[in-house]
Amino acid sequence: MDLQGAHILLTGGAGFIGSHLVEHLGAGGKNRIRVLDTFRRDALRPAGFASWPNVELLEGDVMDPASVKRAVDGVDCIVHLASIAGVDTVLKMPALTMRVSLLGTANVLDAALESGRCKRFVDFSTSEVFGRFAYHVTEFDVTTLGAVGEARWTYAVAKLATEHLAMTYHRQYNFPAVSIRPFNIYGPRQIGEGAVHHFIVRALRGDPLTVHNDGSQIRAWCYVDDIIDAVQRVLTDDRAVGHSFNIGNPRSTVTIYNLARDIVRLSSSGSRIEMVKWDHPDVELRVPAIGKARELLDWSAKVDLEEGLLRTIYWYRSQKQ
């Protein structure tokens, strides 16, 4: 599918990843971009993209069917990013986390199907669906629901359900749905609770960097430009329809403690690293296999960890000027 001149809706498009999608998909006025968001977290307007003539902002909630129907009207493609995110926020609001994912996604899917003109629907899931231990996991590996009643897993459970919902719309209605599972995305304009954001901000201030327990948790980190490339490919490649894709960078795998050390070193900071006790369940190991994305989409991550961290540190430092 050709994106040139497309009208694209981004739910949750004011967030970190959404702001980068607006920047890349809307650059040069080649597409019309509509953003539906509550703007509780806003990386979009401070970046200046909201003033572009081809960008339209709608303040509304995916929980409200009327707002969703208004946002979906006349669009060709939908990238559905809207959700409650961040472990601390999820722990405080597990019920709302599930409602926004489950009911919000159902509202957007229903409106898109009813419109009769949606050519691609991209559902943002999460790598959390693989649970606490996930090493070189593929899209065909068993997902994990977590202990019932444990707030830590409500986000993952709800996101797994939205994947199933999107895929059932594809099978039952021949609806052009795709799901992607991001693995630890980082980069400029990150807002909220991400480890890279937390570490860089504190390192540039010279404050201590705090890691949970002994910092031995292992993550594979993916620079934001690489996931933007993946989204553009699933929007344009018809082979993506009806599939879920792991999107991450297995080459950029490191413990949380060593991530903190790398950021202190690369930012020339004197910050010390402090261990803090964390009593909640955590992900101990998360590394994706990306063979499916490589085979069907000809996609793989290009930006390795040190380069991505340097770009991100440079951006955060420039904001202090």
C-alpha positions in Angstrom: 0.0 0.0 0.0 1.3 3.5 -0.9 1.3 5.9 2.0 1.8 9.0 -0.2 -1.2 11.3 0.5 -2.7 9.0 3.1 -4.9 10.3 6.0 -3.5 8.6 9.1 -5.0 8.4 12.6 -2.6 8.0 15.6 -4.5 7.2 18.8 -2.2 8.1 21.7 -0.2 10.0 19.2 1.0 12.7 21.6 3.2 10.3 23.5 6.9 9.4 23.0 6.6 7.0 20.0 3.5 8.9 18.6 5.5 12.1 18.4 8.2 10.4 16.3 5.5 8.9 14.1 4.0 12.3 13.5 7.5 13.6 12.7 8.3 10.9 10.2 4.9 10.2 8.6 4.0 13.9 8.4 7.3 15.3 7.2 7.1 17.5 4.1 3.3 17.4 4.2 3.2 14.1 2.4 0.4 12.7 4.6 -2.3 14.1 6.7 -2.0 13.2 10.4 -4.8 13.2 12.9 -3.9 12.6 16.6 -6.5 11.5 19.2 -5.1 11.9 22.7 -6.0 13.0 26.2 -2.6 14.8 26.3 -2.0 13.6 29.9 1.6 13.0 28.6 2.6 15.3 25.8 5.8 15.0 23.8 4.1 16.3 20.6 3.3 19.9 21.2 6.7 20.8 22.9 8.4 19.4 19.8 6.5 21.8 17.5 4.9 19.2 15.2 1.4 20.2 16.3 1.8 23.5 14.4 2.3 21.7 11.1 -0.6 22.4 8.7 -1.1 18.7 7.9 -1.4 17.7 11.6 -4.7 17.8 13.4 -5.1 17.4 17.1 -8.3 16.0 18.7 -8.5 15.9 22.5 -10.5 12.9 23.5 -10.4 9.4 25.0 -10.5 6.1 23.3 -12.9 5.1 26.1 -15.5 7.5 24.5 -17.1 5.9 21.4 -18.2 9.3 20.1 -14.7 10.7 20.3 -13.3 7.6 18.5 -15.9 7.8 15.8 -15.1 11.4 15.1 -11.4 10.6 15.0 -11.8 7.6 12.7 -14.0 9.5 10.2 -12.3 9.8 6.8 -8.9 8.2 7.7 -7.1 5.6 5.6 -4.9 4.0 8.3 -4.9 3.8 12.0 -1.9 3.3 14.4 -3.4 2.5 17.8 -1.0 3.4 20.5 -3.4 4.7 23.2 -2.9 3.0 26.6 -1.9 3.4 30.2 1.8 2.6 30.3 4.7 2.6 32.8 5.1 0.1 35.6 4.5 2.6 38.4 1.4 3.9 36.8 0.0 0.5 36.0 0.6 -0.6 39.6 -1.4 2.5 40.8 -4.2 2.1 38.3 -4.6 -1.5 37.2 -8.3 -1.4 36.6 -8.0 1.7 34.4 -5.1 0.1 32.6 -7.2 -2.9 31.6 -10.3 -0.8 30.7 -8.3 1.6 28.4 -6.7 -1.3 26.5 -9.7 -3.6 26.3 -12.6 -1.2 25.8 -10.5 1.4 24.0 -9.2 -1.0 21.5 -12.7 -2.5 20.9 -14.0 1.0 20.3 -11.3 1.9 17.8 -11.7 -1.5 16.0 -15.5 -1.2 15.8 -15.3 2.4 14.4 -12.6 1.4 11.9 -14.6 -1.6 10.7 -17.8 0.5 10.4 -16.1 3.2 8.4 -15.4 0.7 5.6 -12.3 2.6 4.4 -9.5 1.5 6.9 -6.7 0.0 4.8 -4.4 -0.8 7.7 -4.9 -1.1 11.4 -1.7 -1.3 13.5 -2.3 -2.5 17.1 0.5 -1.7 19.6 0.9 -4.6 21.9 3.9 -5.2 24.2 6.8 -7.5 24.9 5.3 -7.9 28.4 3.1 -10.6 27.0 6.1 -13.0 27.4 6.2 -12.6 31.1 9.2 -12.6 33.5 11.7 -14.8 31.4 11.9 -14.3 27.6 15.0 -15.2 25.8 15.0 -15.1 22.0 11.3 -15.5 22.0 9.5 -15.7 18.7 5.9 -14.7 17.8 5.0 -18.4 18.0 6.2 -18.9 21.6 3.8 -19.3 24.4 2.7 -16.0 26.0 2.3 -15.7 29.8 -0.7 -14.2 31.6 0.8 -13.8 35.1 -0.7 -14.4 38.5 -4.4 -13.3 38.7 -4.7 -10.3 40.9 -1.1 -9.2 40.5 -1.3 -5.6 39.2 2.1 -5.9 37.5 0.6 -8.1 34.8 -2.6 -6.3 34.1 -1.0 -4.3 31.2 0.4 -7.5 29.6 -2.9 -9.4 30.0 -4.9 -6.5 28.4 -2.5 -6.1 25.6 -2.5 -9.8 24.8 -6.3 -9.6 24.6 -6.1 -6.7 22.2 -3.8 -8.7 19.9 -6.3 -11.5 19.9 -9.1 -9.1 19.3 -7.3 -7.4 16.3 -6.5 -10.8 14.8 -10.1 -12.1 15.2 -11.3 -9.0 13.3 -8.9 -9.9 10.6 -10.1 -13.5 10.4 -13.8 -12.9 10.8 -14.2 -9.6 8.8 -11.1 -9.7 6.6 -10.0 -6.6 8.4 -6.4 -5.5 7.6 -5.0 -5.7 11.2 -1.4 -6.0 12.3 0.1 -6.2 15.8 3.5 -5.3 16.9 5.3 -6.0 20.2 7.8 -3.3 21.0 10.8 -4.4 23.1 12.1 -1.6 25.4 12.0 1.5 23.1 14.1 4.5 24.0 15.3 7.8 22.5 14.7 11.5 22.4 11.5 12.9 23.8 10.8 9.9 26.0 8.5 10.9 28.8 7.2 8.9 31.8 9.0 6.2 33.6 11.5 4.5 31.2 14.8 3.4 32.6 16.9 5.2 29.9 14.9 8.5 30.4 15.3 8.2 34.2 19.1 7.4 34.0 20.0 10.1 31.5 18.0 12.9 33.2 19.6 12.1 36.6 23.1 11.6 35.1 23.0 15.0 33.4 22.1 16.5 36.8 24.7 14.6 38.6 22.1 12.8 40.8 22.3 9.2 41.8 20.9 6.6 39.4 18.7 4.1 41.2 18.3 0.5 40.0 15.9 -2.1 41.4 17.5 -4.8 43.6 20.9 -5.8 42.2 20.3 -4.5 38.7 20.9 -7.9 37.1 17.6 -7.8 35.1 18.4 -8.1 31.4 16.8 -6.1 28.6 17.3 -5.7 24.8 17.0 -2.0 24.0 15.6 -0.6 20.7 16.2 2.9 19.5 13.0 4.8 18.5 14.0 5.3 14.8 14.1 1.6 14.4 10.5 1.0 15.5 9.4 4.0 13.4 10.9 2.1 10.4 9.0 -1.0 11.4 5.7 0.8 11.7 6.2 2.3 8.2 6.8 -1.2 6.8 3.7 -2.8 8.4 1.7 0.1 7.0 2.9 -0.4 3.5 3.7 -4.1 3.1 0.6 -6.2 2.5 2.4 -9.3 3.8 2.2 -7.9 7.3 -1.6 -8.2 7.5 -2.9 -10.8 9.9 0.5 -11.1 11.8 2.1 -10.1 15.0 5.7 -8.9 15.0 8.4 -8.7 17.6 10.2 -5.3 17.2 13.4 -5.0 19.1 17.2 -5.1 18.9 18.7 -8.3 20.4 22.2 -7.0 19.7 21.6 -4.2 22.3 21.2 -6.5 25.3 22.5 -5.4 28.7 21.8 -5.7 32.4 20.0 -2.7 34.0 23.1 -2.1 36.1 25.4 -2.0 33.1 22.9 0.2 31.3 23.2 2.7 34.1 27.0 2.5 34.0 27.1 3.0 30.2 24.9 6.1 30.6 27.1 7.6 33.4 30.2 7.0 31.2 28.7 8.3 27.9 27.3 11.4 29.5 30.6 12.1 31.4 28.7 12.2 34.6 29.9 11.8 38.1 26.7 10.2 39.3 26.8 7.1 41.5 24.6 4.1 41.1 22.4 3.1 44.0 20.5 -0.2 44.6 17.0 0.1 45.9 14.8 -2.8 47.1 11.9 -3.6 44.8 9.3 -5.9 46.2 7.1 -6.2 43.1 7.4 -8.9 40.4 9.7 -7.8 37.6 10.9 -9.0 34.2 14.2 -10.7 34.7 15.1 -11.5 31.1 13.6 -10.0 27.9 15.3 -10.5 24.5 13.4 -10.9 21.2 13.9 -13.1 18.2 13.1 -10.9 15.1 13.4 -13.5 12.3 9.7 -13.0 11.3 10.1 -9.3 10.8 13.3 -9.8 8.9 11.7 -12.4 6.7 8.4 -10.8 5.9 9.3 -7.1 6.2 13.0 -7.1 5.5 13.4 -5.3 8.8 16.0 -5.3 11.4 17.2 -2.7 13.9 20.0 -0.5 12.6 21.0 1.6 15.6 23.2 -0.2 18.2 23.0 0.7 21.9 26.0 3.0 22.3 25.1 5.1 19.2 21.4 5.3 20.4 22.4 6.3 23.9 24.7 9.0 22.6 22.0 10.4 20.3 19.6 10.4 23.2 22.0 12.0 25.7 22.8 14.7 23.1 19.1 15.5 22.8 18.5 15.6 26.5 21.6 17.8 27.0 20.3 20.2 24.3 17.1 20.7 26.1 19.0 22.2 29.1 20.4 25.0 27.0 
